[in-house]
Amino acid sequence: MQLRKWGEMILKSLIATIAFMGSFSFAQAQDFYDVSYKAGPVFKIVSPKIRIDSDYVLIPEEGNEIGYQFGLFAKVRVNNVYVQPELLVSTAQSRLDFLNYDGVVGFNPSADFEFTTLEIPLSIGVNIGNLRLDTGPGFSLMLSGSEYFLNERINVTQEYNQMTILWRFGLGLDINHLLLDFKYEFGLSKTEESLSRLIERELVPKQSQLVFSIGYSILRD
């Protein structure tokens, strides 16, 4: 119920922002403003970086696996300033090794995690010719999560934060209908809950990620 309320609040805020920008632009564009619109599908490749400062948990080389996001974007530009909200479904996997687990020296089992989230980033930026610079928040809503550990798969959706907040800095390029973007994102809140359930120690992983995206505008003005 709380997740639904957060999602409804965020979506209403995005819709209100777009509606305000649109109505303001239409009212003034004739005399003062150069207004353009873009919207369409977007696909992203995510390279996460998880850090844990601990002697009990190791992130193997394959632990930070590539993730994927797909969904829709809308962009409203007034002169050189634009607002771009997106609605994305994200899938990600990660792996952790637990060293000397349960006090057994040399026993280092691995835990695999899979997550599906709803991502709602909001970029505010400026156009410099075909180049773009932007920044803004992102809201990540947990849809499902699973953990595979010691030959047992369990649902851990409720063990993790139902909503986390990210911040992003990005560089983009517009080529006709294509929008290419490269962004750096980092968490402003907990990416996930403590690992104390597994190792009886309070450890909270820290995550940042690099994101490459390609969008195609099917609506242009």
N, C-alpha and C positions, 0 to 999 in steps of 0.2 A: 504493500500500500504506500509506504514512504517513497519507494523507488518511482512508483507511478506519479506521485505528486511532484517529485523533483523533475521528472521528464516532462510533465504537462507544463510546469512553470517555465522551464527552459525553452520549450517549443513556442509557448505563447510570447515569450520575450523576443525570440528571433523573428516571429511573424510580425510583432508590433514594430520592431526595428525596420524591417523591410517595408512595411506599409507606410511608416512615417517617411522614410527616405524617398519612397516612390511618390507619395502625395506632395511632398515638398518640392521634389524635382519637377513634377509636372506643372506645378503652379508657377515656378520661376524659370523654367528652362528656356523659354522663348527669348528672354532678355539677357539673362546673366550666365546660364549654366550650360555646359556640354555634358549631356547625360547619356549613358549607355548601359545596356543590360546584357548579361550572359547567364546561361543556365544549361545544365546537362549532366551526364554521368561522369564519375571520377573513379580512378583506380589508384591505389597506393601500395607501395612496398615499404615495410617498416623494419628497420634494423635496431633492435633494442639493446641496451647495455644495462645489465643488472649488477649491482655492487652490494656485497655483504662483508662487513668488517668482522670476521669471526674465524677462530681456529677450528670450529666445529662443522662449518659448511663450506664447500668448495663449489664454484661454478665451473664446470668443464668447458672445453672449447666449443662443444656443440650445445652448451646450455642456453646461449642467447640465440635462439632460432629466429629466422626471418618470419615476419608476420605479414598479413595482407588485410587491406581495407577496401571496400567498394561501396558506392552510394551515389548521392546527388549533391550538386553544388548550385548556388545562385550568387551572382555578383552584380552589385549595383554601383556604378561609378559616377561621381559628380565631379566634373573637371578632372583633377589628378588624384582625387581621394576616393577610395572604394571600401565597401563592406562586403564580405563574402562568408556567409554561413554555409555549413555543410551538414549532411546527415549520412552517417556511415555505419556499416556493420563491420566489425573487426574480429579477426581470429588470430590467436597467438599461442605459442607453445614455449615451454622453458623446462630446463632440467637442473636439479641440484643434487650434489653428492654429500651425504652426511658421514663425516669422518669418525671412525671409532664409535660407531653408533651403539647406544645403550651400554657404553662402557666396554665393549668388546674390541680390543686392539686389532686393527687390520680389517675390521668389518665396515665397509664403506658403501652402503646401499645407495641407489639413486632413486629420486622421486621425479616423476614427469607430471607436468601441469599443462592443462589445456583450458583456454578461456575464450569466450565469445562476449563481446561488449558492443554497446551502441555508443558511437562517438559523435559528439556535436561540437565541432570546432567553430570558432568565429574569428575571422581575420579582419583586421583593420589596417589598411596600407595606403601607399602612394604609388602611382605610375610615373616612371621616368622613361618616356618613350615606350618601347615594348618591354622594358624591365619593370619589375615590381619589388617593393620592399614592404614587408608586413609583420605584424605581431598581433598577439591576442590570446585569449583563453581557450581552453578546450575542456569539455565535460565528458567524462567516460562513465557510462552506466553499465553495471554488471548484468549480463543476461544469463550466463551459465558458466560454471567452472567445475573442472574435475581433476582429481589427483590419482595417480597410479603409483603405489608405494608398497613394497614387500608383497607383490602379487595380489594386491587388493586395490580395486578402483572404487573411489567414493566421490560423491557429489559434495563439493566444497563451496558452492555458490554463496551460502549464508555465512561462510567463515571469512569472507573478504568484504572490504568496503563496498557498499552498493553504489556509491558515486565517488569518483576522484576528480580532482581538478589539475589540469596541466597548463603550462604556458609555452608559447611557441614563438620562434623567430624564423622568418623565412625570406627566401629570394626566389622570384619567379620570372618567367619569360612567356610572353604571348606571341604565338605564331599562327595568324589567321584564326581558325576555330580551335586550335590547340592551346592548352594552358599547362605549362611545365613548372613544377615547383620542387624546391628542396628546402626542408625545414629541420630545425633542431627543437626538440621538445623535452621538457623536464617537469617533474611532478611538484605541485605546490602542496599537496596533501599526500597521505599514505597511499602508495600504489597498492599495497596489500597488507593484510593483517600480520601479526607476529607469527614466527615459526615455532612459538613455544608449545603448540599442540604436538609437534613432532619431536622436538629435542628438549623440551622443558626449559628453554632459555628464551628470554625476550630479545628477539632479533627481527628487525623490520628491513627487508630489502629496499634499496634505493634504485630508482630506474630513470634513465633518460633514453632518448631514441632519436635516430635520424630517419627522416621520412622523405621518400621520393614519390611524386605523384604526377599523373597525367590525366587531364580532363579534356573533354570535347564538348564545346558549346553548340547545342542544337537550337538555341535561341540567342539571337544577336540583334542589337538595335544600334 
